[in-house]
Amino acid sequence: MDLLYSILKITSMIATGVFGALGLLTKYKDDKGTITRWGRIALAGILLSSGFSLGLYILETSKAKAAAEKAKSEAEATSQVLKNILSNAQTTAAGLEQTLDQQRRNLERSDYIAVGMENSLAAQRLVVSGNKTILSGVTNSVKKQSELLTLNTGTLNEVTRGLYPIKDVTIGYWISVPTDHVQLKSYIDRFDRELTPLLPRLTFGSRIPGIRGGSSEGDSKRYTSINFDGDAPLAPSETSEKLAYTILGYLDVELKFFKQPIDPSSYRVSAANRMPDLRLEVTGGFSSGLSGEHLIQYDIPSRQFRLYAPKLASDPQYWSSTGKILGIPDLLGAQMIVRLPSIWVSRDATVDAYLPEIRRRFELDTLIISISGGRQFWFRRNMFQKYIDENGYPIYSFIFPSTSEELRRLEK
């Protein structure tokens, strides 16, 4: 727009000059005083260029007026913004003045409080100094009382160990025995044949040779499991069923106690591991000349065989001890390792070759430890951590509770 305006303005100026020159250089009147053709042309051009110039002037004046009004409006807006800024600045200055005045008053109060605190602190220093003197005496007294308490505790522990010694120990157990080995099939087949005609007679109060009781479910009087001894017809023959007789006829149970628990996962049947703080064992079997007699328990629904011993006496002459575990209080926090070493053999090499692979699958279901004074502790399978030793045999670890109250929960 500005370029077009400039072009028109320059064109108008040039046209005015050109038509003025045309009027001077040509004869614009004839002899009669009449305007000639060239005169009319020059006059029309001059008038036309003057009209253009007038129009451009009016346009320029209008633009100048609009620009002036716009500048005035912008100046008024700027002035208003500046007024607002000035007003805000004055308000802020007034607020700062009030804040500074409040801070001066606070500072005066702080100085007053500081003087009071200094006086209080001085008094507290005197109190602390006196308390230190008193505390020194109390500390010495506490140390002496602690030493006395330690001495009394030691004496009390010794008395308690003497009141509740570990002696007259008997062991009871339920041990699951696998009978699915192919070399046991002939005995299992005969056992089933012998058992079948007895099933209708297996009730409470029945008298069957070799059957030593059993258990039932609910109010039923019919046995769901039976116990039988080595003389029962259901028991394996020592001569014709040697493998089954050796497996079911003998069992060794070894207990090792450690005052400081060991890592069962690294347990080795070596000299180092044969030095617990207390070691004892029992041997159960068909023969009463061992630690005691155990029975064969047979669960009829599951066809599971177990070795069951209610109470086998452990002979103290075969115990070993470091003297760290002598009484029941010494069991608190201690560890018990249970092994089923089962060293008994038939002395028939063709039979004994199968003993390890079957005995490695023995499972400890329940262990009962009875100690002098009528205290009896029960341990279920889920209370043990099971590991396997370097020979592939199971070992079971149990950590005794650390308090007497928790230990009593194991009793029955």
C-alpha positions in Angstrom: 0.0 0.0 0.0 2.8 2.4 0.9 4.6 1.6 -2.4 1.5 2.3 -4.5 1.0 5.6 -2.6 4.6 6.6 -3.4 4.2 5.7 -7.0 1.0 7.7 -7.3 2.5 10.7 -5.6 5.6 10.7 -7.9 3.4 10.2 -11.0 1.2 13.1 -10.0 4.3 15.4 -9.5 5.7 14.3 -12.9 2.4 14.7 -14.6 2.0 18.3 -13.2 5.4 19.2 -14.5 4.9 17.6 -17.9 1.5 19.2 -18.5 2.9 22.6 -17.3 5.8 22.3 -19.7 3.4 21.3 -22.5 1.4 24.5 -21.8 4.5 26.6 -22.1 6.1 25.0 -25.1 2.9 24.8 -27.2 0.5 27.5 -28.5 -2.4 27.1 -26.1 -4.4 30.0 -27.8 -5.0 30.9 -31.4 -5.0 34.4 -32.9 -8.6 34.8 -31.9 -7.8 34.1 -28.2 -9.4 30.7 -28.3 -7.7 27.8 -26.4 -6.1 25.4 -28.9 -6.2 21.6 -28.8 -2.8 21.5 -27.1 -3.9 24.1 -24.6 -6.9 22.0 -23.7 -4.7 18.9 -23.3 -2.3 20.8 -21.1 -5.1 22.3 -19.0 -6.9 19.0 -18.6 -3.6 17.3 -17.6 -2.8 20.1 -15.1 -6.3 19.8 -13.6 -6.1 16.0 -13.5 -2.7 16.0 -11.8 -3.8 18.6 -9.4 -6.8 16.4 -8.5 -4.5 13.5 -8.0 -2.3 15.6 -5.7 -5.3 16.8 -3.7 -6.6 13.3 -3.3 -3.1 12.1 -2.2 -2.9 15.0 0.3 -6.3 14.1 1.8 -5.3 10.4 2.0 -2.0 11.4 3.6 -3.7 13.7 6.1 -6.2 10.9 7.0 -3.4 8.4 7.6 -1.5 10.9 9.7 -4.6 11.5 11.8 -5.2 7.7 12.3 -1.6 7.2 13.2 -1.8 10.1 15.7 -5.0 8.6 17.3 -3.3 5.1 17.5 -0.2 6.7 19.1 -2.4 8.5 21.6 -4.3 5.3 22.5 -1.1 3.4 23.0 0.3 6.2 25.0 -2.8 6.2 27.3 -2.6 2.4 27.7 1.1 2.6 28.5 0.4 5.4 31.0 -2.3 3.3 32.7 0.1 0.3 33.0 2.7 2.6 34.5 0.1 3.9 37.0 -0.8 0.3 38.0 2.9 -0.6 38.4 3.4 2.5 40.5 0.3 1.7 42.6 1.5 -1.9 43.2 5.0 -0.7 44.0 3.5 1.7 46.6 1.4 -1.1 48.1 4.4 -3.5 48.2 6.5 -0.8 49.8 3.9 -0.2 52.5 3.7 -4.0 53.2 7.5 -4.2 53.4 7.5 -1.4 55.8 5.0 -3.2 58.0 7.0 -6.5 57.7 10.2 -4.7 58.7 8.5 -3.1 61.6 7.1 -6.5 62.8 10.6 -8.1 62.4 12.1 -5.3 64.5 9.6 -6.1 67.2 10.3 -9.8 66.9 14.0 -9.2 67.1 13.5 -7.2 70.3 11.4 -10.1 71.8 14.1 -12.6 70.6 16.8 -10.6 72.4 14.7 -10.7 75.5 14.0 -14.4 75.2 17.7 -15.1 74.5 18.7 -13.3 77.7 16.2 -15.5 79.6 17.4 -18.7 77.9 21.0 -17.9 78.8 20.0 -17.5 82.4 18.0 -20.8 82.2 20.9 -22.6 80.5 23.3 -21.5 83.2 20.9 -23.0 85.8 20.6 -26.2 83.8 24.4 -26.5 83.7 24.4 -26.5 87.4 21.7 -29.2 87.5 23.5 -31.3 84.9 26.7 -31.1 86.9 24.9 -32.3 90.0 23.2 -35.1 88.0 26.5 -36.3 86.7 27.8 -36.6 90.2 24.6 -38.6 91.2 24.8 -40.6 87.9 28.3 -41.6 88.6 27.3 -43.1 91.9 24.3 -44.8 90.3 26.4 -46.2 87.5 28.8 -47.8 89.9 25.9 -49.2 91.9 24.3 -50.6 88.6 27.6 -52.2 87.6 27.8 -53.9 91.0 24.1 -55.0 90.7 24.8 -56.3 87.2 27.7 -58.3 88.4 25.7 -59.6 91.2 22.8 -60.4 88.8 25.1 -62.3 86.5 26.5 -64.3 89.4 23.0 -65.0 90.6 21.8 -66.0 87.1 24.7 -68.3 86.7 24.0 -69.8 90.1 20.3 -70.1 89.2 21.1 -71.8 85.9 23.3 -74.3 87.7 20.5 -75.0 90.2 17.9 -75.3 87.4 20.2 -77.7 85.5 20.5 -79.8 88.6 16.7 -79.7 89.2 15.9 -80.8 85.6 18.8 -83.0 84.5 18.8 -84.9 81.2 18.6 -88.5 82.4 16.4 -91.6 82.2 15.8 -90.8 78.5 13.5 -92.9 76.4 12.8 -92.4 72.7 9.6 -93.2 70.8 9.1 -92.9 67.0 7.0 -93.5 63.9 9.2 -94.2 60.8 7.7 -94.7 57.4 9.2 -97.6 55.5 8.9 -98.0 51.7 7.9 -101.5 50.6 7.6 -100.9 46.8 11.1 -102.3 46.1 10.9 -105.3 43.7 12.9 -107.4 46.1 10.2 -107.0 48.7 7.4 -108.1 46.4 7.3 -111.7 47.5 6.8 -110.7 51.2 4.2 -108.1 50.3 2.2 -110.7 48.3 2.3 -113.1 51.2 1.4 -110.3 53.6 -1.7 -109.5 51.5 -2.8 -113.1 51.5 -2.4 -113.5 55.2 -4.2 -110.2 55.9 -7.3 -110.7 53.7 -9.0 -113.3 55.8 -8.2 -111.3 59.0 -9.8 -108.0 57.8 -13.4 -108.9 59.1 -12.0 -109.7 62.5 -9.9 -106.6 62.9 -12.0 -104.8 65.5 -11.5 -103.5 69.1 -11.4 -106.4 71.6 -10.6 -109.1 69.0 -7.8 -111.5 69.9 -5.6 -112.3 67.0 -2.0 -113.8 67.5 0.7 -111.1 67.1 -1.8 -108.2 66.6 -1.0 -105.6 69.3 -3.9 -103.2 68.9 -4.5 -100.5 66.4 -6.6 -97.4 65.7 -9.8 -96.5 63.9 -11.5 -93.3 62.7 -14.5 -91.7 64.4 -16.8 -94.0 66.3 -16.1 -97.1 64.2 -14.8 -100.1 66.1 -13.1 -101.5 63.0 -9.3 -100.9 62.8 -8.0 -98.7 60.0 -4.5 -99.5 61.1 -3.0 -102.3 63.1 0.2 -102.9 65.1 1.9 -106.4 65.0 5.1 -107.8 66.5 7.8 -110.0 65.1 6.0 -113.2 66.2 2.8 -112.4 64.2 2.1 -114.5 61.1 2.0 -111.2 59.2 5.6 -110.4 60.2 8.4 -111.3 57.7 10.3 -114.6 58.2 13.9 -114.3 59.4 15.0 -117.2 57.2 12.9 -117.0 54.0 12.2 -113.3 53.8 15.6 -111.9 55.0 15.4 -108.5 53.2 12.0 -107.6 54.6 13.0 -109.0 58.1 16.1 -106.9 58.2 14.3 -103.8 56.9 11.4 -104.1 59.3 13.1 -105.9 62.2 15.8 -103.4 63.2 16.2 -99.6 63.4 18.9 -97.3 64.9 18.0 -93.7 65.9 20.8 -91.4 66.8 20.4 -87.9 68.4 23.1 -85.3 68.4 22.7 -82.0 70.3 24.8 -78.9 69.7 24.7 -75.9 72.0 25.8 -73.7 69.1 23.8 -74.8 66.0 25.8 -76.1 63.0 25.0 -75.9 59.2 23.1 -79.1 58.5 23.6 -78.7 54.7 27.3 -79.3 55.2 26.9 -82.1 57.7 29.4 -84.9 57.2 29.5 -88.3 59.0 33.1 -87.6 60.0 35.1 -87.2 63.2 34.3 -83.6 63.5 30.6 -84.2 63.2 30.8 -87.0 65.8 31.7 -84.5 68.5 28.4 -82.9 69.5 27.8 -81.5 73.0 25.5 -84.5 73.7 25.0 -87.7 71.8 22.7 -90.6 72.5 21.0 -93.4 70.6 18.5 -96.2 70.7 18.1 -99.4 68.7 14.6 -100.9 68.3 13.6 -104.2 66.8 11.8 -107.5 67.1 14.3 -108.6 69.7 13.7 -107.4 73.3 17.5 -107.6 73.9 18.0 -104.3 72.1 17.0 -100.9 73.6 13.5 -102.1 73.3 10.9 -103.8 71.1 9.3 -102.0 68.2 6.2 -103.0 66.3 5.2 -102.8 62.7 2.3 -100.5 62.1 0.3 -101.0 58.9 -2.2 -98.5 57.6 -4.9 -100.4 55.8 -6.3 -97.7 53.4 -2.9 -96.3 52.3 -1.0 -99.7 52.5 1.8 -97.8 54.3 4.2 -99.6 56.7 5.7 -97.9 59.6 8.1 -98.8 62.5 6.5 -97.9 65.7 8.2 -97.8 69.1 6.3 -96.2 72.1 9.3 -96.1 74.4 12.9 -97.3 74.0 15.4 -96.7 76.8 18.7 -95.0 75.9 21.6 -96.4 77.9 23.7 -93.5 79.4 26.9 -95.6 79.3 26.9 -95.1 75.5 26.3 -91.4 75.7 29.0 -88.8 74.9 29.0 -85.3 76.3 31.1 -82.1 76.5 29.3 -81.0 79.6 27.6 -78.0 77.9 24.2 -79.8 77.7 23.4 -81.5 81.0 19.9 -80.2 81.9 16.7 -79.3 80.1 17.5 -75.5 80.4 20.6 -76.2 78.2 18.3 -77.1 75.3 17.1 -73.5 74.9 18.4 -72.3 71.5 20.3 -75.6 71.0 20.1 -77.8 67.9 19.1 -81.4 67.6 20.3 -83.6 64.6 18.4 -86.8 64.1 19.9 -89.7 62.0 18.7 -93.2 61.1 22.0 -94.9 60.6 20.5 -98.5 60.5 23.7 -100.5 60.7 22.0 -103.8 61.0 22.6 -106.4 58.2 21.5 -110.0 57.5 25.0 -111.2 56.7 23.7 -112.4 53.4 25.6 -110.4 50.7 22.9 -110.9 48.1 20.3 -109.5 50.5 22.4 -106.7 52.1 23.2 -105.2 48.7 19.6 -103.8 48.6 19.5 -102.4 52.2 21.1 -98.9 51.5 18.7 -98.0 48.6 15.7 -98.9 50.7 16.9 -97.3 53.9 17.8 -94.0 52.2 14.0 -93.6 51.7 13.0 -94.0 55.3 11.0 -91.0 56.6 10.8 -89.7 60.2 7.1 -89.0 60.9 7.1 -88.4 64.6 9.8 -88.4 67.4 9.0 -88.5 71.1 11.7 -87.8 73.8 10.8 -88.5 77.4 13.1 -87.2 80.1 13.3 -87.8 83.9 10.5 -86.0 85.7 7.8 -86.9 83.3 8.6 -84.3 80.7 7.8 -85.6 77.2 8.6 -83.6 74.0 6.8 -84.4 70.7 8.3 -83.5 67.3 6.3 -83.9 64.1 7.7 -84.2 60.6 6.9 -80.6 59.6 8.9 -79.3 62.5 12.2 -80.6 61.1 14.4 -79.4 58.3 15.4 -82.4 56.2 18.8 -82.8 54.6 20.8 -85.5 52.9 24.2 -86.5 54.1 27.2 -87.4 51.8 26.0 -91.1 51.8 22.5 -90.2 50.7 20.8 -90.9 54.0 18.3 -88.5 55.5 19.2 -86.3 58.5 16.7 -84.0 60.3 17.5 -80.7 62.0 15.5 -79.0 64.8 16.3 -75.8 66.6 14.9 -75.6 70.2 13.0 -72.5 71.2 14.9 -69.8 73.0 12.4 -69.4 75.9 11.1 -71.8 78.5 7.5 -70.9 77.6 8.0 -71.9 74.0 9.8 -75.1 75.1 6.8 -76.1 77.2 4.6 -76.0 74.1 6.5 -79.0 72.7 5.4 -81.1 75.7 2.5 -83.4 76.0 
